[in-house]
Every structure is written in C-alpha cells, then in structure tokens.
Amino acid sequence: MSFDFKNRRRALRRHHRDRLKQKRKHYWGGDLAENSKSHLLINTPKPCSCFMCGNPRKFAKAPSLQEQKSELELRQYFA
C-alpha cells in the first residue's frame, strides 16, 4: 500500500514540475523550452534579484503595490 502512495506522490510532483516548466517556458525573455536552463525556471521564476526584479521594500524602502492599495482603501474607509 505504501508503494502505491509513493508512486502517486512522485507522479503528482512530476506533474507539477512539468506544468510549471510549460507555464514558464517564455520567461526570461525567450523560449527556454529546450534550453539547458529550463530546469531553473521551476524553482526560480525570476532570473535575478536586482532592483528591477526584486522587492521594492528592499531597494527603495517603498511599500509594495499591494501595501499601497491597502493603505489607500483604509484611508478612504475612515475618511
């Protein structure tokens, strides 16, 4: 019985790996479907953590867009 469960987990993990690879094959500015770096897209969809790709709080000390929207909604609610 545990053997069947192990195979199902493995199949699901492979399914999600292939799904993410298919979804992200056009990331990083090109078609990486057959490229040797396509395996990197599964765990790291962003190629770097520079100021353009990374979190705005880290580099500009500015709130993210979601935080800005939340603050605006809160101000409108109490105004």
Buried (B, 14 or more C-beta within 10 A) or exposed (E): EEEEEEEEEEEEEEEEEEEBBEEBBEBBEEEBEEEEEBEBBBEEEEEEEEEEEEEBEEEEEEEEEEEEEEEEEEEEEEE
